[in-house]
Structures are given as structure tokens and as C-alpha cells.
Amino acid sequence: MINPGQYTPPTGSGASGGSGWGTRLKKMKRTVLIVLAVLLIGAFISGGVYQLEEDEYAVITTFGKPSVVSTSGLKFKIPLIQQKQIVSKTVKGFTMGYDKATNQTIEDEAVMITVDFNFVDVDFYVEYRVTDPVKYLYNSQQPEAILKMLCQSYIRDTIGLYTVDDVITTGKAQIQSDIREKITKRLEQEDLGITLVNITMQDAEPPTYEVQQAFKAVETSKQEADTAINNANKYANEVLPAAKADADEILRQAEAYKEARIAQANGQATRFTELYQEYSKYPEVTRRRLYYEMIQEIFPNIKVVILGEDGTNTVLPLDSFTD
């Protein structure tokens, strides 16, 4: 058995072979070091360069202090020292009262009670957007969960102020407006870095089929009533102008008749005054003339016959006595 401590390398051609192996080993070490250096440099560069899209924020933290990058394009950060988190600028949304994937009602969220103590199933869709990515990431752990909790609270609170008829039929727009205003104010107080874009009441209906049918019947009756009112207004708009025109014509005729009667009365008064003046001057002649005029008016074809002493008769018209 050979003692390793007593082994001596061969000389001659063998020695030169050992020297060649050492040289190759050194080259391999150098190559490995170069490859490792290239990999480290590549990793350093890849960790420092990133691409930011138009609909994204980048929150860069340097020793724990955050800053926001909002412009899109190719960006650079210091590897290991700086960390980045990408936050979307796009409008996001979630459903309340139903599962968006299956469209099934979630009773714990949907069933609510109105001010007149009726139950109603209400579905909402909430849309929000991140406006301050730093607050969004660091002011709370789950900002979306907080937003959903606030929505549930204010939806129930607001629905409880309206009757079931308002919730299902005519009050939807006002309810949405009230809820949106309350949530917006509360989000400003919570300072979560997100803004409510919109909240929409998708559907509202009674929880049982019988009540649903009753409300549909009520809604149909309201629509029929509105149709009848519209038809009545249309008829009124058609008839009123003609009635007003007839009324105006009657007023004009009455006005003309009044003027004629006044003129006739004034004429008779003037004639009476003239007759009275004549009567004052010649009462007997005027009295006789009035008598003949009245006789002529009563008997327009009457003749006056004058009997002569010689037996002859003279026939004269009555108006010859009034001239």
C-alpha cells in the first residue's frame, strides 16, 4: 500500500502533463468567475429596471420611505435598496347581494328590511378607483374589505329609511344618490386612498314569488294610470284651443251686440229729447203727430177718407198728416 505522504509525482513527460492540468483548472475557475459576475450584473440590472404601464402606479420604497411614480415608460430603481409595488389605476368593482360568477343571491347581503317592516332583496354593484397608492398600501391592510363593509352598512341604513314600494319602484335613483353621498364622505374620513366611482342598484324585488307578482301588478297599474293621464292631457291639449277660440268668438259677438244696443239706446234717447223739445213748443201739434205715427206703425196700410159736402170722397194716406 502506497503512503500518500511518500508519493512523488512522476518526472519527465508526466510532469509536463500535470502542469497542463493545472493551467486548464485555472482557466475553468476564471470562466466560472466571469459567468458568475455576468449573472450577478444581469440580476442587478434586471432588478433595477422595470416597465410602468399607463394604467399603473409604482410605489418605490427607499429604506422604508415610499414615493410614487405615476408616469408610464421604462423606469430604474436601485436593486436591493429600493423595492417597488405596482398598483392599478383602473376602475375596479365588486357585487353586493349576489355572486357575479353564478348570479346567485347571497341572502346575508341581499335581504334587507324597509321602514314599513317589509323584506326586500336588493343587489348592488360598487365601482371604485385608487387615487393615492401610498395610502392604499399603507393606511390599511385591506382597503377593499373596508369599502365593502362601509357599503353594506350604509346600504342597509338607507334602505331602512324608505318604504318597500319606493325601493322596488320609484325611489331607486334617490336611494343610490343617498348611499353614494354617505360612502363618499366616510371614505374621506377613513383616508384609504380609494374613491367611490359609482354604486348602482342592480335589482330590487320582494323575497317571495307571490309578493313579486303583487308588486308587478301594482307597477302595471301605475303605468296604465300614467298612460291614461297622458291621453287625457293630449285630449285636453287638442280640445282647449278650439274651446278658447269659440269663447273668444262669443265674447266678440257679445261685445258687438252690447255696442249696438248702446248705440240704439243713445239714438232713442236723442230722438226722445228732440221730440220733447218740439212738444214743448207745439204740444197739440206734436201730440197729434205722435198719435198719427203710432197709428201708422200699427196700421201701415190705413187710408184717411174725407167726405165732401157735395158727396165726393177724398182718400189720403195717413203719412200725409204726419209730414
ChimeraX attribute file (.defattr): number of C-alpha atoms within 10 A of each C-alpha:
attribute: neighborCount
match mode: 1-to-1
recipient: residues
	/A:1	3
	/A:2	6
	/A:3	6
	/A:4	7
	/A:5	6
	/A:6	6
	/A:7	8
	/A:8	7
	/A:9	8
	/A:10	11
	/A:11	10
	/A:12	8
	/A:13	8
	/A:14	10
	/A:15	11
	/A:16	11
	/A:17	12
	/A:18	13
	/A:19	10
	/A:20	10
	/A:21	11
	/A:22	11
	/A:23	10
	/A:24	11
	/A:25	11
	/A:26	11
	/A:27	12
	/A:28	12
	/A:29	11
	/A:30	12
	/A:31	12
	/A:32	12
	/A:33	12
	/A:34	12
	/A:35	12
	/A:36	12
	/A:37	12
	/A:38	12
	/A:39	12
	/A:40	12
	/A:41	12
	/A:42	12
	/A:43	12
	/A:44	14
	/A:45	15
	/A:46	13
	/A:47	16
	/A:48	18
	/A:49	14
	/A:50	15
	/A:51	11
	/A:52	17
	/A:53	16
	/A:54	13
	/A:55	13
	/A:56	17
	/A:57	24
	/A:58	25
	/A:59	20
	/A:60	20
	/A:61	17
	/A:62	15
	/A:63	10
	/A:64	10
	/A:65	9
	/A:66	18
	/A:67	14
	/A:68	16
	/A:69	15
	/A:70	17
	/A:71	14
	/A:72	14
	/A:73	10
	/A:74	10
	/A:75	13
	/A:76	13
	/A:77	18
	/A:78	14
	/A:79	15
	/A:80	11
	/A:81	11
	/A:82	17
	/A:83	18
	/A:84	19
	/A:85	14
	/A:86	15
	/A:87	18
	/A:88	16
	/A:89	18
	/A:90	13
	/A:91	14
	/A:92	13
	/A:93	15
	/A:94	15
	/A:95	18
	/A:96	22
	/A:97	22
	/A:98	22
	/A:99	13
	/A:100	12
	/A:101	6
	/A:102	7
	/A:103	10
	/A:104	10
	/A:105	17
	/A:106	14
	/A:107	13
	/A:108	10
	/A:109	18
	/A:110	22
	/A:111	19
	/A:112	21
	/A:113	18
	/A:114	20
	/A:115	13
	/A:116	12
	/A:117	12
	/A:118	14
	/A:119	17
	/A:120	23
	/A:121	22
	/A:122	26
	/A:123	21
	/A:124	22
	/A:125	17
	/A:126	19
	/A:127	16
	/A:128	19
	/A:129	17
	/A:130	22
	/A:131	17
	/A:132	17
	/A:133	26
	/A:134	21
	/A:135	15
	/A:136	19
	/A:137	17
	/A:138	13
	/A:139	14
	/A:140	15
	/A:141	11
	/A:142	12
	/A:143	20
	/A:144	16
	/A:145	11
	/A:146	15
	/A:147	21
	/A:148	14
	/A:149	12
	/A:150	15
	/A:151	20
	/A:152	17
	/A:153	13
	/A:154	18
	/A:155	25
	/A:156	18
	/A:157	15
	/A:158	16
	/A:159	23
	/A:160	18
	/A:161	15
	/A:162	18
	/A:163	16
	/A:164	25
	/A:165	19
	/A:166	16
	/A:167	25
	/A:168	20
	/A:169	15
	/A:170	12
	/A:171	14
	/A:172	20
	/A:173	13
	/A:174	12
	/A:175	19
	/A:176	18
	/A:177	13
	/A:178	15
	/A:179	22
	/A:180	20
	/A:181	12
	/A:182	15
	/A:183	20
	/A:184	15
	/A:185	11
	/A:186	13
	/A:187	17
	/A:188	12
	/A:189	9
	/A:190	14
	/A:191	15
	/A:192	25
	/A:193	20
	/A:194	21
	/A:195	19
	/A:196	21
	/A:197	15
	/A:198	17
	/A:199	20
	/A:200	18
	/A:201	17
	/A:202	14
	/A:203	15
	/A:204	18
	/A:205	22
	/A:206	22
	/A:207	17
	/A:208	11
	/A:209	10
	/A:210	10
	/A:211	13
	/A:212	15
	/A:213	13
	/A:214	12
	/A:215	18
	/A:216	15
	/A:217	12
	/A:218	14
	/A:219	16
	/A:220	12
	/A:221	12
	/A:222	12
	/A:223	12
	/A:224	12
	/A:225	12
	/A:226	12
	/A:227	12
	/A:228	12
	/A:229	12
	/A:230	12
	/A:231	12
	/A:232	12
	/A:233	12
	/A:234	11
	/A:235	11
	/A:236	11
	/A:237	11
	/A:238	11
	/A:239	11
	/A:240	11
	/A:241	11
	/A:242	11
	/A:243	11
	/A:244	11
	/A:245	11
	/A:246	12
	/A:247	12
	/A:248	12
	/A:249	12
	/A:250	12
	/A:251	12
	/A:252	12
	/A:253	12
	/A:254	12
	/A:255	12
	/A:256	12
	/A:257	12
	/A:258	12
	/A:259	12
	/A:260	12
	/A:261	12
	/A:262	12
	/A:263	12
	/A:264	12
	/A:265	12
	/A:266	12
	/A:267	12
	/A:268	12
	/A:269	12
	/A:270	12
	/A:271	12
	/A:272	12
	/A:273	12
	/A:274	12
	/A:275	16
	/A:276	14
	/A:277	13
	/A:278	14
	/A:279	16
	/A:280	11
	/A:281	11
	/A:282	11
	/A:283	14
	/A:284	11
	/A:285	13
	/A:286	18
	/A:287	14
	/A:288	13
	/A:289	17
	/A:290	15
	/A:291	13
	/A:292	17
	/A:293	18
	/A:294	12
	/A:295	15
	/A:296	17
	/A:297	11
	/A:298	10
	/A:299	11
	/A:300	13
	/A:301	11
	/A:302	14
	/A:303	14
	/A:304	14
	/A:305	12
	/A:306	11
	/A:307	11
	/A:308	9
	/A:309	7
	/A:310	6
	/A:311	7
	/A:312	8
	/A:313	12
	/A:314	11
	/A:315	10
	/A:316	13
	/A:317	14
	/A:318	19
	/A:319	17
	/A:320	9
	/A:321	12
	/A:322	15
	/A:323	7
